[in-house]
Amino acid sequence: DDDDDDDDDDDDDDKKDIQCDDVPLRHMQRLRRGHAALSRQPLRDAGDDDSLLAKHYAVATEATLRATRRAVKEVASSAQKNDVARVMVTVLWPMPTQPETEGGGALPTEVICHACSAPPEAPWPGTATALCLPPSSGPRSAPLVKDSAWAHIRVPWEHARDVAATHIGTTFADALLLQEHGGVLEGLVSNAWILCDDMCWHAADVSSDACVLQGTAAALLSEAAKKVGMDVVSTPAALRDASKWRAILLANAVRGITAIHTIYALVDGDEKPALVWRAPSGTYDDVTSPASLLRSAWVELS
């Protein structure tokens, strides 16, 4: 009973701490969305009227958030002592295989949190290069969550990326998934924003029924665009219109904002990629350029 009381007190303190800072709250909200996405298929398999399974997932979600809040608090305290400015927390939640029954025990709600110092953010403006994968490489089957299945599904794309990199003697900041008609959706580990000659940023829709991950860094980028008065449209930029591209930003919660200077693409099944785009002069070096202004606003919000 004492432990339960302490847990309740900790939860109240955790919620207060999180509400004091929008950025941790954003991460917790995305974690909740991801957990909900993981819950949908078992709930569908069990039937909409399976209130016991639905109840379990509600409990499991809170267990996940509670464990994550504690991990964040602990690592934040350690980071302050060791002068570490940024930390990365990975949450592993095992998927249950058996539904809860009236006479049986509750499904497991074990949550494993791993916390460590985050790698350094991407340098700005840097010299990063990205690769467009073949059309129909996207969208992902479960875009709202980073589940373990995605780690396996993307292996062929990672292999294609690495082979392409050896052909031109470089490394790619990310590989971009494309729609059937060549619209750029997202990277394997990032959200993609492309500025076109209409002076609008083009990014795949991140609404509740999105076809891409609702990334925390990308959400901040949307707010930054509003702050500086830039237009954002939810129509992905098409690879065939690469000549109309003016800037490309990749958003990732760990790396921050990466400026892409060069784009290669895999076409016609060839392992060797073709150069399809280079950033115009001054795209990122000029502090008054749209890309620089947007990134600066993002830094202020983050």
VOTORKE-800200 format. One record per residue (C-alpha): residue number from 1; residue in three letters; chain; x negated, z, y. Coordinates in steps of 0.25 Angstrom, whole numbers, plus 2048, in hexadecimal, padded with zeros to 3 digits. Layout:
N
<timi NUM,"Ala","A",<X,Z,Y>>
...
//
This chain:
302
<timi 1,"Asp","A",<800,800,800>>
<timi 2,"Asp","A",<7F5,803,809>>
<timi 3,"Asp","A",<7EF,7F5,807>>
<timi 4,"Asp","A",<7FC,7EF,80A>>
<timi 5,"Asp","A",<7FD,7F7,817>>
<timi 6,"Asp","A",<7EF,7F3,81B>>
<timi 7,"Asp","A",<7F2,7E4,818>>
<timi 8,"Asp","A",<7FE,7E4,821>>
<timi 9,"Asp","A",<7F6,7EA,82C>>
<timi 10,"Asp","A",<7EB,7E0,82A>>
<timi 11,"Asp","A",<7F5,7D5,82A>>
<timi 12,"Asp","A",<7FA,7DA,838>>
<timi 13,"Asp","A",<7EC,7DB,83D>>
<timi 14,"Asp","A",<7E9,7CD,838>>
<timi 15,"Lys","A",<7F5,7C6,83E>>
<timi 16,"Lys","A",<7F2,7CC,84B>>
<timi 17,"Asp","A",<7E3,7C8,84A>>
<timi 18,"Ile","A",<7E8,7BA,847>>
<timi 19,"Gln","A",<7F2,7B8,851>>
<timi 20,"Cys","A",<7E7,7BC,85C>>
<timi 21,"Asp","A",<7E0,7AF,859>>
<timi 22,"Asp","A",<7E7,7A1,857>>
<timi 23,"Val","A",<7DC,79B,84F>>
<timi 24,"Pro","A",<7DC,7A5,843>>
<timi 25,"Leu","A",<7EB,7A4,844>>
<timi 26,"Arg","A",<7EB,795,842>>
<timi 27,"His","A",<7E2,796,836>>
<timi 28,"Met","A",<7EC,7A0,830>>
<timi 29,"Gln","A",<7F8,797,833>>
<timi 30,"Arg","A",<7F1,78B,82C>>
<timi 31,"Leu","A",<7ED,794,820>>
<timi 32,"Arg","A",<7FC,798,820>>
<timi 33,"Arg","A",<800,789,820>>
<timi 34,"Gly","A",<7F6,786,815>>
<timi 35,"His","A",<7FB,791,80C>>
<timi 36,"Ala","A",<80A,78C,80E>>
<timi 37,"Ala","A",<805,77E,80A>>
<timi 38,"Leu","A",<7FF,783,7FE>>
<timi 39,"Ser","A",<80C,78B,7FA>>
<timi 40,"Arg","A",<815,77F,7FC>>
<timi 41,"Gln","A",<812,778,7EE>>
<timi 42,"Pro","A",<814,784,7E6>>
<timi 43,"Leu","A",<821,788,7ED>>
<timi 44,"Arg","A",<826,77A,7EB>>
<timi 45,"Asp","A",<822,77A,7DC>>
<timi 46,"Ala","A",<82A,788,7DB>>
<timi 47,"Gly","A",<836,783,7E3>>
<timi 48,"Asp","A",<83B,786,7F0>>
<timi 49,"Asp","A",<843,792,7EB>>
<timi 50,"Asp","A",<837,79A,7E5>>
<timi 51,"Ser","A",<837,7A5,7EF>>
<timi 52,"Leu","A",<82D,7AD,7E7>>
<timi 53,"Leu","A",<822,7A2,7E8>>
<timi 54,"Ala","A",<825,7A0,7F7>>
<timi 55,"Lys","A",<824,7AF,7F9>>
<timi 56,"His","A",<817,7AF,7F2>>
<timi 57,"Tyr","A",<811,7A5,7FB>>
<timi 58,"Ala","A",<816,7AC,807>>
<timi 59,"Val","A",<80E,7B9,802>>
<timi 60,"Ala","A",<802,7B0,7FE>>
<timi 61,"Thr","A",<802,7AA,80C>>
<timi 62,"Glu","A",<801,7B8,813>>
<timi 63,"Ala","A",<7F7,7BC,809>>
<timi 64,"Thr","A",<7EE,7B0,80C>>
<timi 65,"Leu","A",<7F0,7B3,81B>>
<timi 66,"Arg","A",<7ED,7C1,81A>>
<timi 67,"Ala","A",<7E0,7BF,812>>
<timi 68,"Thr","A",<7DC,7B4,81C>>
<timi 69,"Arg","A",<7DE,7BD,828>>
<timi 70,"Arg","A",<7D6,7C8,822>>
<timi 71,"Ala","A",<7CA,7BE,81E>>
<timi 72,"Val","A",<7CB,7B9,82C>>
<timi 73,"Lys","A",<7CA,7C7,832>>
<timi 74,"Glu","A",<7BF,7CB,829>>
<timi 75,"Val","A",<7B6,7BF,82B>>
<timi 76,"Ala","A",<7B9,7BF,83A>>
<timi 77,"Ser","A",<7B4,7CD,83B>>
<timi 78,"Ser","A",<7A7,7C9,833>>
<timi 79,"Ala","A",<7A5,7BD,83B>>
<timi 80,"Gln","A",<7A5,7C5,848>>
<timi 81,"Lys","A",<79A,7CE,842>>
<timi 82,"Asn","A",<792,7C2,83E>>
<timi 83,"Asp","A",<795,7BA,84A>>
<timi 84,"Val","A",<79C,7AF,843>>
<timi 85,"Ala","A",<7A6,7A8,84C>>
<timi 86,"Arg","A",<7AE,7A0,841>>
<timi 87,"Val","A",<7B2,7A3,833>>
<timi 88,"Met","A",<7B9,79B,828>>
<timi 89,"Val","A",<7C3,7A1,81E>>
<timi 90,"Thr","A",<7C7,79A,812>>
<timi 91,"Val","A",<7D4,79F,80B>>
<timi 92,"Leu","A",<7D6,79C,7FC>>
<timi 93,"Trp","A",<7E4,79E,7F7>>
<timi 94,"Pro","A",<7E6,79C,7E8>>
<timi 95,"Met","A",<7F3,794,7E5>>
<timi 96,"Pro","A",<7FC,79B,7DB>>
<timi 97,"Thr","A",<801,793,7CE>>
<timi 98,"Gln","A",<80C,79C,7CA>>
<timi 99,"Pro","A",<818,7A0,7D3>>
<timi 100,"Glu","A",<81C,7AE,7D4>>
<timi 101,"Thr","A",<828,7B3,7CC>>
<timi 102,"Glu","A",<831,7BE,7CD>>
<timi 103,"Gly","A",<82A,7C5,7C1>>
<timi 104,"Gly","A",<81C,7C1,7C3>>
<timi 105,"Gly","A",<812,7C5,7CD>>
<timi 106,"Ala","A",<80F,7BF,7DB>>
<timi 107,"Leu","A",<806,7B3,7DC>>
<timi 108,"Pro","A",<7F8,7B5,7E0>>
<timi 109,"Thr","A",<7F6,7B6,7EF>>
<timi 110,"Glu","A",<7E7,7B8,7EE>>
<timi 111,"Val","A",<7E0,7B2,7FA>>
<timi 112,"Ile","A",<7D1,7B0,7FB>>
<timi 113,"Cys","A",<7CA,7AF,809>>
<timi 114,"His","A",<7BC,7AA,80B>>
<timi 115,"Ala","A",<7B6,7AC,819>>
<timi 116,"Cys","A",<7A9,7A7,81E>>
<timi 117,"Ser","A",<7A3,7A2,82B>>
<timi 118,"Ala","A",<7A8,795,82F>>
<timi 119,"Pro","A",<79E,789,830>>
<timi 120,"Pro","A",<79B,784,83E>>
<timi 121,"Glu","A",<7A4,77B,845>>
<timi 122,"Ala","A",<7A2,76D,847>>
<timi 123,"Pro","A",<798,769,852>>
<timi 124,"Trp","A",<79E,762,85E>>
<timi 125,"Pro","A",<79D,757,861>>
<timi 126,"Gly","A",<795,755,854>>
<timi 127,"Thr","A",<793,748,84D>>
<timi 128,"Ala","A",<79D,749,842>>
<timi 129,"Thr","A",<7A2,73E,839>>
<timi 130,"Ala","A",<7AF,73D,831>>
<timi 131,"Leu","A",<7B4,734,825>>
<timi 132,"Cys","A",<7C2,72E,824>>
<timi 133,"Leu","A",<7C6,72E,815>>
<timi 134,"Pro","A",<7CE,722,810>>
<timi 135,"Pro","A",<7DD,720,814>>
<timi 136,"Ser","A",<7E6,728,80B>>
<timi 137,"Ser","A",<7DC,734,80A>>
<timi 138,"Gly","A",<7E6,73C,811>>
<timi 139,"Pro","A",<7EF,744,813>>
<timi 140,"Arg","A",<7EC,750,80A>>
<timi 141,"Ser","A",<7F6,754,800>>
<timi 142,"Ala","A",<7F7,762,806>>
<timi 143,"Pro","A",<7F2,761,814>>
<timi 144,"Leu","A",<7F7,76E,819>>
<timi 145,"Val","A",<7EE,777,811>>
<timi 146,"Lys","A",<7DF,776,80C>>
<timi 147,"Asp","A",<7E2,779,7FD>>
<timi 148,"Ser","A",<7D8,779,7F2>>
<timi 149,"Ala","A",<7DE,76B,7ED>>
<timi 150,"Trp","A",<7D9,765,7FA>>
<timi 151,"Ala","A",<7CB,769,7F7>>
<timi 152,"His","A",<7CC,760,7EA>>
<timi 153,"Ile","A",<7D4,755,7F0>>
<timi 154,"Arg","A",<7CA,752,7FB>>
<timi 155,"Val","A",<7BE,752,7F1>>
<timi 156,"Pro","A",<7BF,742,7F0>>
<timi 157,"Trp","A",<7C0,741,800>>
<timi 158,"Glu","A",<7B4,74A,801>>
<timi 159,"His","A",<7AC,742,7F7>>
<timi 160,"Ala","A",<7B0,735,7FF>>
<timi 161,"Arg","A",<7AB,73C,80C>>
<timi 162,"Asp","A",<79E,740,806>>
<timi 163,"Val","A",<79B,732,800>>
<timi 164,"Ala","A",<79E,72B,80D>>
<timi 165,"Ala","A",<795,735,814>>
<timi 166,"Thr","A",<789,731,80B>>
<timi 167,"His","A",<78C,722,80F>>
<timi 168,"Ile","A",<78A,724,81D>>
<timi 169,"Gly","A",<780,730,81D>>
<timi 170,"Thr","A",<789,73A,824>>
<timi 171,"Thr","A",<793,746,822>>
<timi 172,"Phe","A",<7A1,746,826>>
<timi 173,"Ala","A",<7A8,751,82E>>
<timi 174,"Asp","A",<7B4,74E,826>>
<timi 175,"Ala","A",<7BC,744,81E>>
<timi 176,"Leu","A",<7C9,73F,824>>
<timi 177,"Leu","A",<7D6,73D,81C>>
<timi 178,"Leu","A",<7DE,731,81F>>
<timi 179,"Gln","A",<7EC,72D,81D>>
<timi 180,"Glu","A",<7F0,720,816>>
<timi 181,"His","A",<7F0,718,822>>
<timi 182,"Gly","A",<7E3,71E,827>>
<timi 183,"Gly","A",<7E8,729,831>>
<timi 184,"Val","A",<7DD,734,832>>
<timi 185,"Leu","A",<7E4,741,82C>>
<timi 186,"Glu","A",<7D9,74C,82B>>
<timi 187,"Gly","A",<7CC,74F,826>>
<timi 188,"Leu","A",<7C9,756,819>>
<timi 189,"Val","A",<7C6,763,820>>
<timi 190,"Ser","A",<7CB,760,82E>>
<timi 191,"Asn","A",<7D6,75B,837>>
<timi 192,"Ala","A",<7D3,74D,83E>>
<timi 193,"Trp","A",<7D6,74A,84D>>
<timi 194,"Ile","A",<7D4,73C,852>>
<timi 195,"Leu","A",<7D5,738,861>>
<timi 196,"Cys","A",<7D9,72A,862>>
<timi 197,"Asp","A",<7D9,720,86E>>
<timi 198,"Asp","A",<7E7,725,872>>
<timi 199,"Met","A",<7E0,732,875>>
<timi 200,"Cys","A",<7E9,73A,86B>>
<timi 201,"Trp","A",<7E3,742,860>>
<timi 202,"His","A",<7E8,73D,853>>
<timi 203,"Ala","A",<7E9,748,848>>
<timi 204,"Ala","A",<7F2,748,83B>>
<timi 205,"Asp","A",<7FE,751,83C>>
<timi 206,"Val","A",<7FC,75F,83A>>
<timi 207,"Ser","A",<80B,764,83A>>
<timi 208,"Ser","A",<811,76C,82F>>
<timi 209,"Asp","A",<813,760,826>>
<timi 210,"Ala","A",<805,75B,829>>
<timi 211,"Cys","A",<7FC,751,821>>
<timi 212,"Val","A",<7F0,758,825>>
<timi 213,"Leu","A",<7EB,767,826>>
<timi 214,"Gln","A",<7F0,76F,831>>
<timi 215,"Gly","A",<7E2,773,835>>
<timi 216,"Thr","A",<7DF,77F,83F>>
<timi 217,"Ala","A",<7D5,777,847>>
<timi 218,"Ala","A",<7DE,76B,848>>
<timi 219,"Ala","A",<7E9,774,84D>>
<timi 220,"Leu","A",<7E0,77A,858>>
<timi 221,"Leu","A",<7DC,76B,85B>>
<timi 222,"Ser","A",<7EB,768,85E>>
<timi 223,"Glu","A",<7EC,774,867>>
<timi 224,"Ala","A",<7DF,76F,86E>>
<timi 225,"Ala","A",<7E4,761,870>>
<timi 226,"Lys","A",<7F1,767,877>>
<timi 227,"Lys","A",<7E8,770,880>>
<timi 228,"Val","A",<7E0,764,885>>
<timi 229,"Gly","A",<7EC,75B,886>>
<timi 230,"Met","A",<7E8,751,87A>>
<timi 231,"Asp","A",<7F3,74A,872>>
<timi 232,"Val","A",<7F3,74B,863>>
<timi 233,"Val","A",<7FB,742,85A>>
<timi 234,"Ser","A",<7FE,745,84B>>
<timi 235,"Thr","A",<7FB,736,847>>
<timi 236,"Pro","A",<7EE,735,840>>
<timi 237,"Ala","A",<7E4,72B,845>>
<timi 238,"Ala","A",<7E2,71F,83C>>
<timi 239,"Leu","A",<7D5,71B,837>>
<timi 240,"Arg","A",<7D8,70D,83A>>
<timi 241,"Asp","A",<7D9,711,849>>
<timi 242,"Ala","A",<7CB,717,849>>
<timi 243,"Ser","A",<7C7,70E,855>>
<timi 244,"Lys","A",<7D1,716,85D>>
<timi 245,"Trp","A",<7CB,724,85A>>
<timi 246,"Arg","A",<7C4,72C,865>>
<timi 247,"Ala","A",<7C1,739,85F>>
<timi 248,"Ile","A",<7C2,740,852>>
<timi 249,"Leu","A",<7C3,74F,850>>
<timi 250,"Leu","A",<7C3,757,842>>
<timi 251,"Ala","A",<7C9,765,843>>
<timi 252,"Asn","A",<7C5,770,839>>
<timi 253,"Ala","A",<7C7,77F,83A>>
<timi 254,"Val","A",<7B9,781,835>>
<timi 255,"Arg","A",<7B1,776,83C>>
<timi 256,"Gly","A",<7B9,775,848>>
<timi 257,"Ile","A",<7BB,767,84F>>
<timi 258,"Thr","A",<7B1,75C,84A>>
<timi 259,"Ala","A",<7AF,750,853>>
<timi 260,"Ile","A",<7AE,743,84A>>
<timi 261,"His","A",<7A5,739,850>>
<timi 262,"Thr","A",<7A6,72F,844>>
<timi 263,"Ile","A",<7B0,72B,83A>>
<timi 264,"Tyr","A",<7AD,724,82D>>
<timi 265,"Ala","A",<7B8,71F,823>>
<timi 266,"Leu","A",<7B9,71C,815>>
<timi 267,"Val","A",<7C0,70E,813>>
<timi 268,"Asp","A",<7C3,705,807>>
<timi 269,"Gly","A",<7BE,70F,7FD>>
<timi 270,"Asp","A",<7AF,70D,802>>
<timi 271,"Glu","A",<7A7,71A,801>>
<timi 272,"Lys","A",<79F,716,80D>>
<timi 273,"Pro","A",<7A7,71A,81A>>
<timi 274,"Ala","A",<7A9,710,825>>
<timi 275,"Leu","A",<7A6,715,834>>
<timi 276,"Val","A",<7B4,714,83B>>
<timi 277,"Trp","A",<7B2,71C,848>>
<timi 278,"Arg","A",<7A8,722,851>>
<timi 279,"Ala","A",<7AC,72C,85D>>
<timi 280,"Pro","A",<7AB,725,86A>>
<timi 281,"Ser","A",<7A0,72A,873>>
<timi 282,"Gly","A",<7A3,738,87A>>
<timi 283,"Thr","A",<7AE,73B,871>>
<timi 284,"Tyr","A",<7A9,749,86E>>
<timi 285,"Asp","A",<79D,74B,877>>
<timi 286,"Asp","A",<7A6,749,884>>
<timi 287,"Val","A",<7AC,757,887>>
<timi 288,"Thr","A",<7B7,750,88E>>
<timi 289,"Ser","A",<7BB,747,882>>
<timi 290,"Pro","A",<7C8,74A,87B>>
<timi 291,"Ala","A",<7C1,74E,86E>>
<timi 292,"Ser","A",<7B8,758,876>>
<timi 293,"Leu","A",<7C4,75E,87E>>
<timi 294,"Leu","A",<7CC,760,872>>
<timi 295,"Arg","A",<7C1,766,86A>>
<timi 296,"Ser","A",<7BE,770,876>>
<timi 297,"Ala","A",<7CD,774,877>>
<timi 298,"Trp","A",<7CC,776,868>>
<timi 299,"Val","A",<7C0,77F,869>>
<timi 300,"Glu","A",<7C7,787,874>>
<timi 301,"Leu","A",<7D4,789,86B>>
<timi 302,"Ser","A",<7CC,78D,85E>>
//
